[in-house]
Amino acid sequence: MTTSMQTAIRNFDLGPAEAFVDPDTAADYLQTTRRHVLEMVREGLIPGHPLDPHAKKKDWRFLLSELHAYMLSCDQRPLGACKPPRRV
């Protein structure tokens, strides 16, 4: 790797990383129950990140920015529109 590439990589600022939140915090944000949040993420209705994708029983974490973007996308869809494709 050249010196100019190394300098460019060092100068690239990603900013502060957003913290992942647990299902309880996601439920508070969405103003619903923890159980409903877990049902929605299992059905692929909302974005979520399993801590261990290979585990039979997944422990989910969420980014509030992704949940916010999802909620905004729901507002922009016409009534009766199909839900977004399921995330795997």
C-alpha positions as CSV (number, residue, x, y, z in Angstrom):
1,M,0.0,0.0,0.0
2,T,1.4,3.4,-0.9
3,T,2.0,6.2,1.6
4,S,-0.8,8.3,0.0
5,M,-3.3,5.5,0.3
6,Q,-2.3,5.0,4.0
7,T,-2.7,8.7,4.6
8,A,-6.1,8.8,2.9
9,I,-7.3,5.8,5.0
10,R,-6.1,7.4,8.2
11,N,-7.8,10.7,7.3
12,F,-11.1,9.1,6.5
13,D,-13.4,9.8,9.5
14,L,-16.3,7.4,10.0
15,G,-17.7,9.5,12.8
16,P,-19.0,8.0,16.0
17,A,-20.5,4.6,15.6
18,E,-24.2,4.1,16.5
19,A,-24.8,1.8,19.3
20,F,-27.0,-1.3,18.9
21,V,-30.0,-1.5,21.2
22,D,-31.9,-4.5,22.7
23,P,-35.5,-5.4,21.8
24,D,-36.8,-3.6,24.9
25,T,-35.3,-0.3,23.7
26,A,-36.5,-0.9,20.2
27,A,-40.0,-1.6,21.5
28,D,-40.0,1.7,23.5
29,Y,-38.9,3.6,20.4
30,L,-41.6,2.0,18.2
31,Q,-44.1,2.3,21.1
32,T,-45.0,-1.3,21.0
33,T,-44.2,-4.4,23.1
34,R,-40.9,-6.4,23.1
35,R,-42.9,-9.5,21.9
36,H,-44.3,-7.6,18.9
37,V,-40.8,-6.3,17.9
38,L,-39.4,-9.9,18.0
39,E,-42.4,-11.1,15.9
40,M,-41.8,-8.4,13.4
41,V,-38.1,-9.0,13.0
42,R,-38.6,-12.8,12.7
43,E,-41.1,-12.1,9.9
44,G,-38.7,-9.7,8.2
45,L,-41.0,-6.7,8.7
46,I,-38.3,-4.6,10.4
47,P,-34.5,-4.6,10.2
48,G,-32.6,-6.4,12.9
49,H,-29.2,-8.0,13.5
50,P,-28.9,-11.4,15.3
51,L,-25.9,-11.6,17.6
52,D,-25.3,-15.2,16.3
53,P,-26.9,-15.8,12.9
54,H,-26.4,-19.5,13.2
55,A,-28.1,-19.9,16.6
56,K,-31.5,-21.7,16.7
57,K,-32.9,-19.0,19.1
58,K,-31.6,-15.6,18.0
59,D,-30.7,-12.8,20.3
60,W,-31.6,-9.6,18.3
61,R,-30.1,-6.1,18.3
62,F,-31.4,-3.1,16.4
63,L,-30.1,0.3,15.1
64,L,-32.6,3.0,15.9
65,S,-31.6,4.8,12.7
66,E,-32.7,1.7,10.7
67,L,-36.0,1.5,12.5
68,H,-36.5,5.2,11.9
69,A,-35.8,4.9,8.2
70,Y,-38.1,1.9,8.0
71,M,-40.9,3.8,9.7
72,L,-40.4,6.7,7.3
73,S,-40.6,4.3,4.3
74,C,-43.9,3.0,5.7
75,D,-45.3,6.5,5.6
76,Q,-44.4,6.9,1.9
77,R,-46.0,3.7,0.7
78,P,-49.6,3.8,-0.4
79,L,-52.3,2.0,1.7
80,G,-52.4,-1.7,0.9
81,A,-48.9,-1.6,-0.7
82,C,-46.7,-4.7,-0.3
83,K,-44.3,-4.9,2.6
84,P,-40.6,-4.6,1.7
85,P,-38.7,-7.8,0.9
86,R,-37.7,-9.9,3.8
87,R,-34.1,-9.4,5.1
88,V,-32.1,-12.6,5.8
